[in-house]
């Protein structure tokens, strides 16, 4: 049996937020009864299970407009004469293959005509594939040895292609529309649009964080229900029973730093604009935004540590020191990142994290 080459599973998450958004859609499908378990960065990018039946899901995005996946492209090996290093070779290899196995190749562009024969709508079964296309894949992947008496034809018969939104923002818009009724039902009242957006962001951060764990996170229906409740509580301040949770909002965190309520509200608006811009970005632009946010987060953590060590006073002094260090970052001083964007990133991080300026939260 050939072993599937490492495909970056347990890798750095930078630049893989599209996959996180698709993972959230799969979790929402599970919430509606389609799956009994979803895991990510496991045997594949995403593994959905219905009982003992796995659906191995590989996510491959294309950033260049006009380029589309074809049978030739997904069967082309990364290493010459080693078909097991192709996209489909990696998808089919290195995992248990029980009778009810499914394979899903997830893309952000409609594929070329031959590979389009495998396209399905989310939650639907695909129709028959022309025999010449099936045979073409079998020939191209000749030499790939599968376990348990399976062969490439068996895998191709269980292959489907799912076309999601072109951008992260489009995928997340679908998630937002699906989250609205769910949040309304749990709360017993319609939430604010910004509340649903905050729920989406919290769930996305949770999925990305869990992807970094040494052991893949396997989430069942009840686990995701708990994640939803926690996200709603943090975003709205209300529990499912309608009681108010003792949460600290951004305006309250900034209040201990001496920032007036109206000014804090402006910081919140800027943070929300930044989140929308972040969700709309892909590739190098997303990587640059993430790299800068990492620098700001590191400054926040450093200032907090110095404050707790008694080297920086809490409140307005801690806030001023944080602002000063953020504004002194090379990307800001050079003009690569605007001062307004730097302040928005700081507000976004402050809103998501524990209170950086005092321990009263």
The 8 nearest C-alpha neighbors of each residue, nearest first, counted from 0:
[[1, 144, 145, 146, 2, 143, 92, 93],
 [2, 0, 144, 3, 143, 145, 83, 92],
 [1, 3, 93, 4, 0, 92, 83, 144],
 [2, 4, 93, 92, 89, 83, 5, 1],
 [5, 3, 6, 2, 84, 89, 83, 93],
 [6, 4, 7, 3, 8, 89, 2, 84],
 [7, 5, 8, 4, 89, 3, 43, 10],
 [6, 8, 10, 5, 9, 11, 40, 4],
 [7, 9, 10, 40, 6, 41, 44, 5],
 [10, 8, 40, 7, 211, 11, 210, 213],
 [11, 9, 7, 8, 12, 211, 40, 210],
 [10, 12, 13, 9, 211, 7, 14, 15],
 [13, 11, 15, 14, 10, 207, 211, 210],
 [12, 14, 15, 11, 286, 289, 16, 285],
 [15, 13, 286, 16, 282, 12, 285, 281],
 [14, 16, 17, 12, 18, 13, 19, 11],
 [15, 17, 19, 18, 14, 20, 167, 13],
 [18, 16, 20, 167, 19, 15, 21, 166],
 [17, 19, 21, 16, 20, 15, 22, 58],
 [18, 20, 16, 22, 17, 21, 23, 206],
 [21, 19, 23, 17, 22, 18, 171, 16],
 [22, 20, 24, 18, 23, 19, 25, 17],
 [21, 23, 19, 25, 20, 24, 18, 26],
 [22, 24, 26, 20, 21, 25, 27, 19],
 [25, 23, 27, 21, 26, 22, 174, 28],
 [26, 24, 28, 22, 23, 27, 29, 21],
 [27, 25, 29, 23, 28, 24, 30, 22],
 [26, 28, 30, 24, 29, 25, 23, 31],
 [29, 27, 25, 31, 26, 30, 33, 24],
 [28, 30, 34, 26, 33, 32, 31, 27],
 [29, 31, 27, 28, 32, 220, 26, 223],
 [32, 30, 28, 29, 33, 27, 34, 26],
 [33, 31, 29, 30, 34, 28, 35, 220],
 [32, 34, 29, 28, 31, 35, 49, 30],
 [35, 33, 29, 49, 48, 36, 32, 47],
 [34, 36, 49, 48, 219, 220, 50, 29],
 [37, 35, 219, 48, 218, 34, 47, 220],
 [38, 36, 47, 218, 46, 217, 48, 26],
 [39, 37, 217, 46, 216, 45, 218, 41],
 [38, 40, 45, 41, 44, 46, 215, 210],
 [41, 39, 44, 8, 43, 9, 210, 215],
 [40, 42, 39, 43, 215, 38, 44, 45],
 [43, 41, 94, 40, 46, 44, 93, 55],
 [42, 44, 41, 45, 40, 55, 46, 57],
 [43, 45, 40, 57, 39, 56, 41, 58],
 [46, 44, 39, 56, 43, 38, 40, 55],
 [45, 47, 55, 38, 54, 37, 56, 43],
 [48, 46, 37, 54, 53, 36, 34, 45],
 [49, 47, 53, 36, 52, 34, 50, 35],
 [48, 50, 34, 35, 52, 51, 53, 36],
 [49, 51, 52, 48, 35, 34, 36, 53],
 [50, 52, 49, 53, 48, 99, 97, 100],
 [51, 53, 99, 49, 48, 50, 100, 54],
 [54, 52, 48, 100, 47, 55, 101, 51],
 [53, 55, 101, 47, 102, 46, 100, 48],
 [56, 54, 46, 102, 43, 103, 53, 101],
 [55, 57, 103, 45, 46, 104, 102, 44],
 [56, 58, 104, 44, 105, 43, 103, 59],
 [59, 57, 105, 106, 104, 18, 44, 60],
 [60, 58, 106, 105, 57, 61, 104, 107],
 [61, 59, 107, 106, 62, 58, 108, 105],
 [60, 62, 63, 107, 59, 66, 108, 67],
 [61, 63, 64, 60, 282, 281, 66, 165],
 [64, 62, 61, 66, 65, 67, 60, 108],
 [65, 63, 66, 62, 61, 67, 108, 165],
 [64, 66, 63, 67, 108, 62, 61, 109],
 [67, 65, 64, 63, 61, 68, 108, 62],
 [68, 66, 110, 111, 108, 65, 69, 109],
 [67, 69, 110, 72, 111, 73, 70, 66],
 [68, 70, 72, 111, 114, 71, 110, 73],
 [69, 71, 114, 73, 72, 74, 113, 136],
 [72, 70, 74, 69, 73, 75, 139, 68],
 [71, 73, 69, 75, 74, 70, 68, 86],
 [72, 74, 86, 70, 71, 75, 87, 85],
 [73, 75, 85, 71, 72, 87, 70, 76],
 [76, 74, 85, 72, 73, 71, 77, 82],
 [77, 75, 85, 84, 82, 78, 79, 81],
 [76, 78, 84, 85, 79, 75, 81, 82],
 [77, 79, 76, 81, 84, 80, 82, 85],
 [78, 80, 81, 76, 77, 82, 75, 84],
 [81, 79, 82, 78, 76, 83, 77, 84],
 [80, 82, 83, 79, 78, 84, 76, 77],
 [83, 81, 76, 84, 140, 85, 80, 88],
 [82, 84, 88, 81, 85, 143, 89, 3],
 [85, 83, 76, 82, 77, 88, 81, 89],
 [86, 84, 76, 88, 74, 75, 82, 87],
 [85, 87, 73, 89, 88, 74, 90, 84],
 [88, 86, 90, 89, 85, 73, 74, 91],
 [87, 89, 83, 85, 91, 90, 86, 84],
 [90, 88, 92, 87, 86, 3, 91, 84],
 [89, 91, 87, 88, 92, 86, 57, 43],
 [90, 92, 88, 89, 87, 154, 93, 102],
 [93, 91, 3, 89, 90, 94, 88, 145],
 [92, 94, 3, 2, 91, 95, 89, 42],
 [93, 95, 92, 96, 42, 91, 43, 3],
 [96, 94, 97, 93, 146, 147, 100, 92],
 [95, 97, 100, 94, 98, 147, 146, 149],
 [98, 96, 100, 99, 95, 52, 53, 51],
 [97, 99, 100, 96, 52, 101, 53, 149],
 [98, 100, 52, 97, 101, 53, 96, 51],
 [101, 99, 53, 97, 98, 52, 54, 96],
 [102, 100, 54, 157, 158, 55, 53, 99],
 [103, 101, 158, 55, 54, 157, 56, 159],
 [104, 102, 56, 159, 160, 158, 55, 105],
 [103, 105, 160, 57, 56, 161, 58, 159],
 [106, 104, 58, 161, 160, 57, 162, 103],
 [107, 105, 162, 59, 60, 108, 58, 163],
 [106, 108, 165, 163, 60, 164, 162, 61],
 [109, 107, 106, 165, 110, 67, 162, 61],
 [108, 110, 162, 67, 111, 107, 115, 106],
 [111, 109, 68, 67, 115, 114, 69, 108],
 [110, 112, 69, 114, 115, 113, 67, 68],
 [111, 113, 115, 114, 110, 116, 69, 109],
 [114, 112, 115, 111, 116, 70, 69, 132],
 [113, 115, 69, 116, 70, 112, 111, 110],
 [116, 114, 112, 117, 118, 110, 113, 111],
 [115, 117, 114, 118, 128, 113, 112, 129],
 [116, 118, 159, 160, 115, 114, 125, 119],
 [119, 117, 160, 115, 116, 161, 159, 125],
 [120, 118, 125, 161, 160, 123, 124, 121],
 [119, 121, 123, 122, 161, 118, 162, 124],
 [120, 122, 123, 119, 161, 162, 124, 163],
 [121, 123, 120, 124, 33, 119, 28, 161],
 [122, 124, 120, 121, 119, 125, 126, 118],
 [125, 123, 119, 126, 122, 120, 159, 121],
 [126, 124, 119, 123, 117, 118, 159, 127],
 [125, 127, 128, 124, 117, 119, 116, 118],
 [128, 126, 129, 125, 116, 117, 130, 156],
 [127, 129, 116, 130, 126, 117, 133, 132],
 [130, 128, 131, 132, 133, 127, 116, 134],
 [129, 131, 133, 132, 134, 128, 135, 127],
 [132, 130, 134, 133, 129, 135, 128, 136],
 [133, 131, 135, 134, 130, 129, 113, 136],
 [132, 134, 130, 135, 136, 131, 137, 129],
 [133, 135, 137, 131, 132, 136, 130, 138],
 [136, 134, 132, 138, 133, 137, 131, 139],
 [137, 135, 139, 138, 134, 133, 140, 132],
 [136, 138, 134, 140, 135, 139, 151, 141],
 [137, 139, 141, 135, 136, 140, 134, 133],
 [138, 140, 136, 137, 141, 135, 74, 82],
 [141, 139, 137, 82, 138, 143, 136, 142],
 [142, 140, 138, 139, 143, 137, 82, 151],
 [141, 143, 144, 140, 82, 83, 81, 139],
 [142, 144, 83, 141, 140, 82, 145, 1],
 [145, 143, 0, 1, 142, 146, 150, 151],
 [144, 146, 149, 150, 0, 143, 92, 147],
 [147, 145, 148, 149, 0, 144, 96, 95],
 [146, 148, 149, 145, 96, 95, 97, 150],
 [147, 149, 146, 150, 145, 144, 153, 96],
 [150, 148, 147, 145, 146, 153, 151, 154],
 [149, 151, 153, 152, 145, 154, 148, 144],
 [152, 150, 154, 153, 137, 155, 149, 140],
 [151, 153, 155, 154, 150, 137, 156, 133],
 [154, 152, 156, 150, 151, 155, 149, 157],
 [153, 155, 151, 157, 156, 152, 158, 150],
 [156, 154, 158, 152, 157, 153, 151, 133],
 [155, 157, 153, 154, 158, 152, 133, 128],
 [158, 156, 101, 154, 155, 102, 159, 153],
 [159, 157, 102, 155, 156, 103, 101, 154],
 [158, 160, 117, 103, 118, 102, 104, 119],
 [161, 159, 118, 104, 117, 103, 105, 119],
 [160, 162, 105, 119, 118, 104, 163, 106],
 [163, 161, 106, 107, 105, 109, 108, 160],
 [162, 164, 107, 106, 161, 165, 170, 105],
 [165, 163, 169, 170, 166, 107, 162, 167],
 [164, 166, 107, 108, 163, 169, 167, 170],
 [167, 165, 168, 169, 164, 170, 279, 107],
 [166, 168, 170, 17, 169, 279, 278, 171],
 [167, 169, 279, 171, 166, 278, 170, 172],
 [170, 168, 172, 164, 166, 167, 171, 173],
 [171, 169, 164, 167, 173, 172, 168, 20],
 [170, 172, 174, 168, 173, 169, 175, 167],
 [171, 173, 175, 169, 174, 170, 168, 176],
 [174, 172, 176, 171, 170, 175, 177, 169],
 [173, 175, 171, 177, 172, 176, 178, 24],
 [176, 174, 172, 178, 177, 173, 171, 179],
 [177, 175, 173, 174, 179, 178, 172, 180],
 [176, 178, 174, 175, 179, 173, 180, 181],
 [177, 179, 175, 181, 176, 180, 174, 182],
 [178, 180, 182, 181, 176, 177, 183, 175],
 [181, 179, 183, 182, 178, 184, 177, 176],
 [182, 180, 178, 184, 183, 179, 185, 177],
 [183, 181, 185, 179, 184, 180, 178, 186],
 [184, 182, 189, 180, 188, 186, 181, 185],
 [183, 185, 187, 181, 182, 186, 180, 188],
 [184, 186, 182, 183, 239, 187, 181, 228],
 [187, 185, 239, 183, 188, 184, 182, 241],
 [186, 188, 184, 183, 185, 189, 239, 241],
 [187, 189, 183, 186, 190, 184, 185, 182],
 [188, 190, 183, 191, 187, 186, 182, 179],
 [191, 189, 194, 183, 188, 192, 195, 182],
 [190, 192, 194, 193, 195, 189, 235, 196],
 [191, 193, 195, 194, 196, 190, 179, 197],
 [192, 194, 196, 191, 195, 197, 190, 271],
 [193, 195, 197, 191, 196, 192, 234, 235],
 [196, 194, 198, 192, 197, 193, 199, 179],
 [195, 197, 193, 199, 194, 198, 200, 192],
 [196, 198, 194, 200, 199, 195, 234, 201],
 [199, 197, 195, 201, 230, 196, 200, 231],
 [200, 198, 196, 202, 197, 201, 203, 195],
 [199, 201, 197, 203, 198, 202, 204, 196],
 [200, 202, 204, 198, 203, 199, 230, 197],
 [203, 201, 205, 199, 204, 200, 198, 206],
 [204, 202, 200, 206, 205, 201, 199, 207],
 [203, 205, 207, 201, 202, 206, 208, 200],
 [204, 206, 202, 208, 203, 207, 209, 201],
 [205, 207, 203, 209, 208, 204, 202, 210],
 [208, 206, 204, 210, 205, 209, 203, 19],
 [209, 207, 205, 210, 206, 211, 204, 212],
 [208, 210, 206, 211, 212, 207, 205, 216],
 [211, 209, 207, 208, 212, 40, 206, 39],
 [210, 212, 209, 208, 9, 213, 207, 12],
 [211, 213, 214, 209, 210, 215, 208, 216],
 [214, 212, 211, 215, 9, 210, 209, 216],
 [213, 215, 212, 216, 41, 211, 9, 210],
 [216, 214, 41, 40, 217, 39, 212, 213],
 [215, 217, 38, 218, 209, 214, 39, 210],
 [218, 216, 38, 37, 215, 219, 36, 39],
 [219, 217, 37, 36, 222, 38, 216, 223],
 [218, 220, 36, 222, 221, 35, 223, 37],
 [219, 221, 223, 222, 35, 30, 224, 29],
 [220, 222, 224, 223, 219, 225, 218, 30],
 [223, 221, 219, 225, 224, 220, 218, 226],
 [224, 222, 226, 225, 220, 221, 227, 219],
 [223, 225, 221, 227, 222, 226, 220, 228],
 [224, 226, 228, 222, 223, 227, 229, 221],
 [227, 225, 223, 229, 224, 228, 230, 222],
 [228, 226, 224, 230, 225, 229, 231, 223],
 [229, 227, 225, 231, 230, 226, 232, 224],
 [228, 230, 232, 226, 227, 231, 233, 225],
 [229, 231, 227, 198, 233, 228, 232, 201],
 [232, 230, 234, 228, 233, 229, 198, 235],
 [233, 231, 236, 237, 229, 238, 230, 235],
 [232, 234, 230, 231, 236, 235, 229, 246],
 [235, 233, 231, 197, 232, 194, 198, 236],
 [236, 234, 237, 232, 231, 233, 194, 190],
 [235, 237, 244, 232, 243, 233, 246, 234],
 [238, 236, 243, 232, 235, 244, 242, 241],
 [237, 239, 232, 241, 240, 242, 243, 244],
 [238, 240, 186, 241, 185, 237, 228, 242],
 [241, 239, 238, 242, 186, 237, 187, 185],
 [242, 240, 239, 238, 237, 243, 186, 187],
 [243, 241, 238, 237, 240, 244, 239, 236],
 [244, 242, 237, 236, 238, 241, 245, 232],
 [243, 245, 236, 237, 246, 238, 242, 232],
 [246, 244, 243, 247, 236, 237, 233, 360],
 [247, 245, 244, 236, 248, 233, 360, 232],
 [246, 248, 251, 360, 252, 249, 245, 250],
 [249, 247, 251, 250, 252, 246, 350, 253],
 [248, 250, 350, 252, 251, 253, 247, 349],
 [251, 249, 263, 253, 248, 252, 254, 260],
 [252, 250, 254, 248, 253, 249, 247, 255],
 [253, 251, 249, 254, 250, 255, 354, 248],
 [252, 254, 256, 250, 258, 251, 255, 249],
 [253, 255, 251, 258, 257, 256, 252, 250],
 [256, 254, 314, 257, 253, 252, 251, 357],
 [257, 255, 315, 314, 253, 254, 258, 318],
 [256, 258, 254, 255, 315, 259, 253, 314],
 [257, 259, 254, 253, 256, 263, 262, 260],
 [260, 258, 262, 261, 263, 254, 257, 253],
 [259, 261, 263, 262, 264, 250, 258, 254],
 [262, 260, 264, 263, 259, 265, 258, 250],
 [261, 263, 265, 264, 259, 260, 258, 266],
 [264, 262, 260, 266, 250, 265, 261, 259],
 [265, 263, 267, 261, 266, 262, 260, 268],
 [264, 266, 268, 262, 263, 267, 269, 261],
 [265, 267, 263, 269, 264, 268, 346, 270],
 [266, 268, 264, 270, 265, 269, 271, 263],
 [269, 267, 265, 271, 270, 266, 272, 264],
 [268, 270, 272, 266, 343, 267, 271, 273],
 [269, 271, 347, 343, 267, 273, 268, 272],
 [270, 272, 274, 268, 273, 269, 267, 275],
 [273, 271, 269, 275, 270, 274, 276, 268],
 [272, 274, 270, 276, 271, 275, 277, 269],
 [275, 273, 277, 271, 276, 272, 278, 270],
 [274, 276, 278, 272, 277, 273, 279, 271],
 [275, 277, 273, 279, 274, 278, 272, 280],
 [278, 276, 274, 280, 275, 279, 273, 285],
 [277, 279, 275, 168, 276, 280, 167, 274],
 [280, 278, 168, 276, 277, 167, 275, 166],
 [281, 279, 285, 277, 278, 284, 276, 282],
 [282, 280, 285, 284, 283, 279, 166, 167],
 [281, 283, 285, 284, 14, 286, 280, 62],
 [284, 282, 286, 285, 287, 281, 14, 280],
 [285, 283, 287, 286, 282, 281, 280, 288],
 [286, 284, 281, 288, 280, 282, 287, 283],
 [285, 287, 283, 289, 284, 288, 14, 290],
 [288, 286, 290, 284, 285, 289, 283, 291],
 [289, 287, 285, 291, 286, 290, 292, 284],
 [288, 290, 292, 286, 291, 287, 285, 293],
 [291, 289, 287, 293, 292, 288, 286, 294],
 [290, 292, 294, 288, 293, 289, 287, 295],
 [293, 291, 289, 295, 294, 290, 296, 288],
 [292, 294, 296, 290, 291, 295, 289, 297],
 [295, 293, 297, 291, 292, 296, 298, 290],
 [296, 294, 292, 298, 297, 293, 325, 299],
 [295, 297, 299, 293, 298, 294, 292, 300],
 [296, 298, 294, 300, 295, 299, 293, 301],
 [299, 297, 301, 295, 296, 300, 302, 294],
 [300, 298, 296, 302, 297, 301, 303, 295],
 [299, 301, 303, 297, 298, 302, 304, 296],
 [302, 300, 298, 304, 303, 299, 297, 305],
 [303, 301, 305, 299, 304, 300, 306, 298],
 [302, 304, 306, 300, 301, 305, 355, 299],
 [303, 305, 301, 307, 302, 306, 308, 300],
 [306, 304, 308, 302, 310, 303, 307, 311],
 [307, 305, 311, 303, 309, 308, 304, 310],
 [306, 308, 304, 309, 305, 303, 310, 311],
 [307, 309, 305, 306, 310, 304, 311, 303],
 [308, 310, 306, 307, 311, 305, 312, 313],
 [309, 311, 305, 306, 308, 312, 307, 304],
 [310, 312, 306, 309, 305, 317, 313, 316],
 [313, 311, 316, 306, 317, 314, 309, 310],
 [314, 312, 317, 357, 356, 316, 306, 311],
 [313, 315, 256, 356, 255, 317, 316, 357],
 [314, 316, 256, 318, 257, 317, 319, 313],
 [317, 315, 319, 318, 314, 312, 320, 313],
 [318, 316, 320, 313, 315, 356, 314, 319],
 [317, 319, 315, 321, 316, 320, 256, 356],
 [318, 320, 316, 322, 321, 317, 315, 323],
 [321, 319, 323, 317, 318, 322, 316, 324],
 [320, 322, 318, 324, 319, 323, 325, 317],
 [323, 321, 319, 325, 320, 324, 326, 318],
 [324, 322, 320, 326, 321, 325, 319, 327],
 [323, 325, 327, 321, 326, 322, 320, 328],
 [326, 324, 322, 327, 328, 323, 295, 321],
 [327, 325, 323, 324, 328, 331, 322, 332],
 [328, 326, 324, 325, 332, 323, 329, 331],
 [327, 329, 331, 325, 330, 326, 332, 324],
 [330, 328, 332, 331, 333, 327, 335, 334],
 [329, 331, 335, 336, 333, 328, 332, 334],
 [332, 330, 336, 334, 329, 333, 328, 326],
 [331, 333, 329, 334, 330, 327, 328, 326],
 [334, 332, 331, 330, 335, 329, 336, 328],
 [333, 335, 331, 336, 332, 337, 330, 338],
 [336, 334, 330, 333, 331, 337, 332, 329],
 [337, 335, 331, 334, 330, 340, 338, 341],
 [338, 336, 340, 339, 334, 331, 341, 335],
 [337, 339, 341, 340, 342, 331, 336, 326],
 [338, 340, 342, 337, 341, 343, 269, 336],
 [339, 341, 343, 337, 342, 338, 344, 336],
 [342, 340, 338, 344, 343, 339, 337, 345],
 [341, 343, 345, 339, 340, 344, 346, 338],
 [344, 342, 270, 340, 346, 269, 345, 341],
 [345, 343, 347, 341, 346, 342, 340, 348],
 [344, 346, 342, 348, 343, 347, 349, 341],
 [347, 345, 349, 343, 344, 348, 270, 266],
 [346, 348, 270, 344, 350, 345, 349, 343],
 [349, 347, 351, 345, 350, 346, 352, 344],
 [348, 350, 346, 352, 347, 351, 345, 249],
 [349, 351, 249, 347, 348, 352, 346, 248],
 [352, 350, 348, 349, 347, 353, 201, 249],
 [353, 351, 349, 350, 348, 354, 355, 347],
 [352, 354, 355, 351, 349, 360, 350, 358],
 [353, 355, 356, 360, 252, 357, 352, 358],
 [356, 354, 303, 357, 353, 299, 349, 300],
 [355, 357, 314, 317, 313, 354, 318, 256],
 [358, 356, 313, 359, 314, 355, 354, 255],
 [357, 359, 360, 354, 356, 355, 313, 353],
 [358, 360, 357, 354, 255, 252, 356, 247],
 [359, 358, 354, 247, 357, 353, 252, 246]]
